[in-house]
């Protein structure tokens, strides 16, 4: 397996990706600004503290550790982010990332970009959205992801970069931080268990595709094991659930009633997006966990973490 580094490896996705790759016997390095004292980090081949946008530092690690594959998880935006945050992302994340891609192409190092399986498409044109659907993002977050995808594609054509683009739906699961306000399931569970009010944008009818984060991480690991390159894959459950259905499921599992406050809907939220994962299923063995089972596992994981 290629020696791999996860840029942004200390976050929710990074922790789960690191574990999946380690379990699959990859040699894994992590780069992030700071790391929690988690057991999973002690199992890695290397843990490197530093800025994810410091090109010289990243290239030094790549050369010193003979890295063969880079997985980019670094992102500072949320779907609701302002223009100021978008401008910062362009300068501090995307621009250094473009330069890194150029260097990786020159060094013949493979590159995995974790994009977005919801925001990048905008309003869908069919019940299931496949990878070839139109890309018309309606948020600056989605626009930033599309920019970077297009640059990666250009670097592949012009400079011979070997890449893999994955578009996750809405991942949820262990190590997700509900205080970051991203991830409906984590936020709702946190607020219900604390007896706090749950803010809902719109009437709760918005439909999304939710993926258990370990299924996402294992899918990426298997794509690497099968040496699948120069492809783009949706990674989701292929099943849509409304906000109201999510809340009802969490209520059923916890036995606690949610106190919801419905607010005016947001222009950045499409009414429905469910991913077509048939391309992924043709490439690997992929049977994602059912939503209720995932929510049960997440809540049990939170309980065990507090013991």
N, C-alpha and C positions, 0 to 999 in steps of 0.2 A: 504494500500500500504506500502511496506517496506520503512523505513527511509533510504535515499540514499545519498551518497557523490560522487561528480564528482571530480576526481583527474585530474588536468589540466582544471579546470572549468572556467578560465578567457579567454580562447581562442575562436576562431571562432566556433568550434563545441561545446565547453562547454557552451557558451552563449545560443546557440540554443537548446541544450539538456536541460539546466536549465529551459528555458521558457516552453518547451513542457511538461516536468515533472511537473512543477508548475501548468500549465494549467490543467493537468490531476489530480490535487489534491494530488500529492506526497509531502512529506516533504523532502526538498532538501538542502543539505549542499554542499559548494564549497571549494576546496582547490587549491591555486595557489600562485605563488610568489608575484604577485601584481594584483590589480583590477582597472579597469577604473571606473569612477563615472557614471555607467549606472543604469537606473531605475530597470532593471531586477534583479540586484544584491540585491537591497533593499527589494525585495519580498521573498528572500530565507530564510530558517530557520536559516542558519548560513553561514557566509563567513569567511574563515580561511586563513590568509596569512602565507605561509611557503613553504619550498622546497618540491616538489613532490616526491623526493627520500629519504626524511628523515623518515625512518621506525618508529622510536620511536614517532615522532610527529604525524604521521598518526594514529598509534595505539592508542595514547592518545585521539585523536579526536573521533575515532571509539568507544572506550570504554565510553568516557564522553558523547557522543551524542547518544549512543545506536544505532549505524549505523547497518543496516541489509543488505545493498547492496552497493557494491563499483563499480563504473563505471570508468575505466581507459582510459583517453584520452591523457595521457602524452606521448610525443614523440618529440625528438629533430632533427630527420633526415628528409631529403628531398630525392626524388628519385635520385638526382644527387650528394648526399653527398659522401665525400671522405672516405678513410679508416680511417683517423684520427678521423673524426666525428663518424664513425661506432664504433671504439674502445672506444670512449668516451661514446657512447650510451650503449655499453655492460656494462661498469663499473658503469655509473651514473644513468642509467634508467632501463636496463633489470635486472641486478643483484639485486638491491633493490626491483624491482618488483617481482622477483622470491621469495624472502623472504617474501614479503607481501602476495603473493598467499598462501604460506605455513601457515602463521598465520591465514588467512581468513578461510582456510580449517579446521584448528584446532578449530576456534571459530564458525564454521558453519555459516559463513557469505557468501552471494552470491556474485558472481563476474562477471562483464561484461567487456570484452576486445574488444576494437575497433581496428580492424586489417586493412587490405587493400584489397579491391576488385579488384585491378588491379595488383599491383606489386608482390603480393604473388604467382600468377599463372605463371608468365612468358609468353612465347609464347603460345597462346591457341591452342587447338587441334580441336576446333569446332567453329561454328559461334557464339553460345552462350555458355558461360562458367558457369557450375554449380559447386556447392560446393564440389563435389567429383572429380573434374578434377585434373590432376596432378599438383603438386606444384613445379615449377622449376623457382624460382625467378632469374632475371638477374641483379638485383641491390642490393646493400648492404641494402638499405631501405627495400626491399621486404624480404630479408634474415632475417633481425631483426624481422620483423613481424611474419615470419614463426617460428623462434626460440621460440617466446613467445607463439604462439598458441600451439606449441608442448608441452611446459612446462605446460600450463594450462590443456591440455588433460591428461598429465601424472599425474598431481595433482588430477584430477578428478578420475582417475582409482585407484591410490595408496592411496589417502588421503580423498576421498569422497567430493572433492570440487564441489559445484553446480555452473556451469558457463553458460555464454552465449557469444558466439563469433559472432560479426557482421563484415561483410566485405563490407564497403561502396565502391561505385564506385568513381566518382570524384564529391564531394559535392561543391556546389556554393550557394551564397546567402548573406543575410545581415550579417554584422559584419566581413566579410572576409577582411583581410588586404592584398592589392595587393603588398605592399612593401616587403612581405615575399617571393615573387617570386614563390609561390605555388598556383595553381588554375588558369588555363588558362583563364577562363571567367572573373574573377576579374581583372587579369593583363591586358588583352586586353581592357576591358572597360575603365580601368584607363588610359591606354596609349592613346587610341583613344580620350577620352574626353580632355586629356591634349595636344593633337597634337604631341605626341611623337612617335618615331619609335617602331614598334612591332617586336621583334625577334622571328622567327619561326625556329624550328629545323627540317630540312628536307624540303620536298616540300609541307607540309600541308595536306598530305593524311592520316596521322596517325588518327586512329579512337578510340574514347573513349566513355564511358557511363557516362553521367552527371546526377546528382541527386540534385534537389532543397533541400537545407539543412533542411528546415522545414519538408519535407517528410521523410527524414532520421531520424530526431529527433522524430517525431511522431510515426514512425515505431518501434523504440526502446522502446518508452514509452508504446506502445500497447503490445509489446511482454512481457514487465514486468507486465502489468496489467493482461495478460492472463496466467501469471505464467509459461512461457515457459522456461525451463532450460535444460542444457546439450545438446544444439543444436548449429549449426553454420548456419548463414544465410547470403547470398548475399543481399545487399540492393542497388539497382540501378534502373534505368529507364527501363532497358531491351532493350534500343534503342541506336544504335551507331551513332555518329556524328563525321565527320572529322574536323580537325583544320580549314580547309578552309570553311567548312559549318558553323562553329561557328563564324568565322570572318564575313562571309556574313550576318548572322543573326544579329549580333551586329551592322553592318553597316546599315542594313535595319531599325533597331529599333531606332538608334541614328540619322540617317541621315548624318553620318560623314564617310568619306572614310578612311580606315586604310592605314597607310604607313608601309608596311611589308618589313622586311629584312630577306630573307631566308638564313639559315646557314646550314652547314653540319649536317646530322642526327647523333643522339647519339646512341651508342651501348646499353644504358640502356633503350631505348624506344622500346617496342614491337609495331608491326605494327597495331595491332587491339586487343581490348579487350572489349567485351560487356557481361554483366552479365545475367545469367539466374536467374530470380527471382520467379520462379514457386513455390519453397519451401516456400518462404515468403508469397506468395499469398494464399497458402494453410493454413497458420497459422493465418493470420490476413487479414483485409480488406485493400488492398494496391492499390491505383491508383495514381501514381506519376504525378506531374505537367508536362505538355509538355514544351519542352525546350524554345521555343520562349516566352511562357507566363512567365516562370521563369525569363528569361533575362529582359523582360519588367518590372516585379515586382522589380527586383534588381535595375535597373536603376531608377525607380520611388522612391525606398527607398533611394538611394543616393541623389536624388534631394530634397526629403523632409528633409533629415538629414542636408542639407546645408541651409535650409530656416530659 
